[in-house]
Amino acid sequence: MALDEIKISKAIIESYNKKLLESLNLDVAVVGAGPAGMCCGYYLAKKRKKVAIFEKRISVGGGMWAGGIMFNEIVVQKEAKEILDEFGISTQLYEKGYYLADSIESVSAICLKAIKEGVRIFNLLSAEDVLVREGRVLGLVLNWTAVEMAGLHVDPISIKAKFVVDATGHAAEVVRIVEKKSGIKLKTKTGRIMGEESMWAEIAERTIVKNSREACPGLYVCGMSANTVFGGPRMGPIFGGMLLSGRKVAQDILKRLR
C-alpha cells in the first residue's frame, strides 16, 4: 500500500485536535506527569472522572526514571507496596519494610494504567497562568513548552476544571503562579509557600502525605509540591510517599466531586 504524507499529517492533526477539544472542560486538571500526578489521575479516572494531565517535558515520569543517582532502582516502604501491586509492578523485598522496584517498569506501568483508565496526558504543554474567579482557581492557561523556552510572545489557550492539582515537584510551579499573581492567601501557616527543607526521608515520607491537600480554593498539591508548599524535607529516591500522596489527593477530590 502506498503511503501519503498528507494523510498521515491530517490524521495526526485531526486526532490531536479532537483530544484537546474534549479536554477544555474537565473535572480535574493535573499539572505534572510524575509518579504522584499520574497516580492521582489514575485513581480519579478509575471513578470515571474526566481528567487530563499537562506535562511540560517531552516524557512523563518525573524523577522516577533515574531512580537514585541514575541507578534505575527505586525503594518503596510497606505502606505503598499495595499501590505498586495494583499497577502490576514487580517488587523485591530487600529487608523488612523496604521493597525494591525497577524504575523503568514502574513509570511505564503507572503511565499505561492511567491512560487505560481514561486519563489524557498532554506532553510539551506548560501552565503559564491560572484562571481565578472570586478567589478560586478554576482552570489553567496553557502554552507550548517550546514557546516558553524560546521566549516568544505567543498568546496561550485556557482550559476549565472543577479542581486543579499541582504535581510539578520541587518547583510547585502552579502554586507559585497563584502566590505571585492572584493575591490569594495560601492555606499554609504563613499564607505563602513555606519552602522545601533538607533531606530526611523518614519525616518527608510522612509529611508529604499529610501535606497533600488543598493549598487554596480549587487548587490541590501532591508529590514534592506538597512539601514545598506546606514545608517539609525532601526524601530522595524512595517513592512510596509520592504514590500515597497522589492517591490521597484523588480520594479527597472524589469526596468533593460527589
C-alpha positions in Angstrom: 0.0 0.0 0.0 1.3 3.5 -0.9 1.6 5.9 1.9 0.5 9.5 1.6 2.4 12.1 3.8 -0.6 14.4 3.7 -3.0 11.8 5.0 -0.5 11.0 7.8 -0.4 14.7 8.8 -4.2 15.0 8.5 -4.7 12.0 10.8 -2.4 13.4 13.5 -3.8 16.9 13.4 -7.5 15.8 13.4 -6.9 13.3 16.2 -5.0 15.7 18.4 -7.4 18.5 17.9 -10.3 16.2 18.9 -8.5 15.1 22.0 -7.7 18.7 23.0 -11.2 20.0 22.4 -12.6 17.2 24.5 -10.3 18.3 27.4 -11.2 22.0 27.5 -13.7 21.3 30.3 -12.5 18.9 33.0 -13.4 17.5 36.4 -9.7 17.7 37.3 -6.6 19.2 35.5 -3.3 17.9 36.8 -0.1 19.7 36.1 2.9 17.4 36.1 3.1 13.8 34.9 5.5 12.5 37.6 4.5 9.5 39.7 2.3 11.5 42.0 0.5 13.3 39.2 -0.1 10.1 37.2 -1.2 8.2 40.3 -3.6 10.9 41.2 -5.0 10.9 37.7 -5.4 7.1 37.7 -7.5 7.0 40.9 -9.7 9.8 39.6 -10.2 8.3 36.2 -10.9 4.9 37.8 -14.0 6.5 39.3 -14.9 7.8 35.8 -13.9 11.4 36.4 -12.7 13.4 33.4 -9.0 14.0 33.9 -6.2 15.4 31.9 -2.5 15.8 32.8 -0.4 18.5 31.3 3.4 17.8 31.3 5.9 20.4 30.2 8.6 17.9 29.2 8.6 15.5 26.3 8.5 12.5 28.6 6.4 11.5 31.7 7.7 10.1 34.9 9.5 13.0 36.5 12.5 11.9 38.6 11.3 8.3 38.9 13.1 7.2 35.7 16.5 7.9 37.2 16.0 6.1 40.5 18.8 7.1 42.8 21.9 8.8 41.3 20.9 7.3 37.9 20.8 3.7 39.2 17.3 2.8 37.9 16.1 1.2 41.0 13.6 2.7 43.4 12.6 1.9 47.0 9.1 2.0 48.5 8.0 1.3 52.0 5.5 -1.4 53.1 2.6 1.1 53.1 3.0 1.9 49.4 3.7 -1.6 48.1 0.0 -2.2 47.6 -0.1 0.6 45.1 2.7 -1.0 43.1 0.9 -4.3 43.3 -2.3 -2.6 41.9 -0.3 -1.4 38.9 1.2 -4.8 38.4 4.8 -3.7 39.1 7.2 -6.4 40.2 8.7 -5.8 43.7 11.5 -7.5 45.6 11.8 -7.5 49.4 15.2 -6.0 50.3 14.8 -6.3 54.1 11.8 -5.8 56.4 9.9 -2.7 55.4 12.0 -1.9 52.2 10.9 -3.0 48.8 12.8 -2.6 45.5 11.3 -2.0 42.1 12.7 -1.2 38.7 12.2 2.5 37.9 11.7 1.9 34.2 9.0 -0.7 34.8 7.3 1.5 37.4 7.0 4.6 35.3 5.8 2.6 32.2 3.2 0.6 34.2 1.8 3.7 36.0 1.6 5.6 32.7 -0.1 2.8 30.8 -2.6 2.0 33.6 -3.5 5.7 33.9 -4.1 6.0 30.2 -6.1 2.8 30.0 -8.4 4.1 32.8 -9.1 7.2 30.6 -6.5 9.8 31.7 -5.5 12.1 28.8 -1.8 13.1 29.0 -0.6 16.1 27.0 3.1 16.5 26.9 5.1 19.6 25.9 2.4 21.9 27.3 3.2 24.3 30.2 0.9 26.0 32.6 1.9 29.7 32.4 -1.0 31.1 34.3 -4.3 30.1 36.1 -7.9 31.1 35.8 -9.1 32.7 39.0 -12.6 33.9 39.7 -13.8 35.3 43.1 -10.7 33.9 44.9 -10.9 30.4 43.5 -8.7 28.6 40.9 -10.9 27.1 38.2 -8.6 26.4 35.3 -5.3 26.7 33.6 -3.7 28.9 31.0 -1.5 26.7 28.7 1.1 27.3 26.1 3.7 25.1 24.3 6.8 24.5 26.3 8.8 25.4 23.1 7.2 28.8 23.2 8.3 29.3 26.8 11.8 28.1 26.1 12.2 30.4 23.1 10.8 33.4 25.0 8.3 34.1 22.2 5.3 36.3 22.7 2.6 33.8 21.7 -0.8 34.0 23.3 -2.0 30.9 25.2 -5.2 29.0 25.5 -7.3 28.2 28.6 -9.0 25.2 30.0 -11.6 25.0 32.8 -11.5 22.4 35.6 -13.5 21.9 38.8 -10.2 21.3 40.5 -6.6 21.8 39.6 -3.7 19.7 41.0 -0.1 21.0 41.2 2.1 17.9 40.8 5.1 19.8 39.4 7.6 18.6 42.0 10.1 20.7 43.9 9.2 23.8 41.9 5.5 23.9 42.8 5.0 25.9 39.6 1.3 26.4 39.7 1.1 27.5 43.4 3.9 29.9 42.7 1.9 31.5 39.9 -1.1 31.8 42.3 1.0 33.3 45.0 2.7 35.8 42.6 -0.3 36.9 40.6 -3.7 36.2 42.3 -3.4 37.8 45.7 -5.0 34.6 47.2 -3.7 33.7 50.7 -2.5 30.0 50.8 -3.7 27.6 53.5 -0.2 27.4 55.0 0.9 28.8 58.4 2.3 31.9 56.7 -0.2 32.2 53.9 2.7 31.8 51.5 4.9 29.0 50.2 6.8 27.6 53.2 9.7 26.1 51.2 11.4 22.7 50.9 13.8 21.5 53.7 16.9 19.4 53.5 16.6 15.6 53.0 15.2 13.5 55.8 13.4 10.5 54.3 11.6 9.3 57.5 10.0 12.7 58.1 9.4 13.5 54.5 7.6 10.3 53.7 5.1 11.2 56.4 4.7 14.9 55.8 4.3 14.5 52.0 1.1 12.6 52.6 -0.1 14.9 55.3 0.7 18.0 53.2 -1.1 16.6 50.1 -4.2 18.7 50.3 -5.9 21.9 49.1 -3.4 24.8 49.0 -6.0 27.4 48.1 -9.6 27.2 46.9 -9.8 24.9 43.9 -6.0 24.0 43.9 -4.5 20.9 45.4 -0.9 19.9 45.8 0.6 16.4 45.6 4.0 14.9 45.3 7.0 17.0 46.2 5.0 20.1 45.5 3.2 19.4 48.8 6.3 19.6 50.9 7.5 22.7 49.0 4.2 24.5 49.7 3.5 23.4 53.2 7.1 22.9 54.4 8.8 19.6 54.7 12.0 17.8 53.8 12.8 16.1 50.6 13.0 12.3 50.7 15.4 11.2 47.9 14.9 8.0 45.9 12.2 6.5 48.0 8.9 6.9 46.1 6.2 5.4 48.3 5.2 8.8 49.6 4.8 10.1 46.1 2.3 7.3 45.2 0.4 7.6 48.5 0.3 11.4 48.0 -1.3 11.1 44.6 -3.9 8.6 45.8 -4.8 10.8 48.8 -5.4 13.9 46.8 -7.5 11.8 44.3 -9.6 10.5 47.2 -10.1 14.0 48.7 -11.2 15.4 45.4 -13.6 12.5 44.8 -15.4 13.2 48.0 -16.0 16.8 46.8 -17.0 15.8 43.3 -19.8 13.6 44.7 
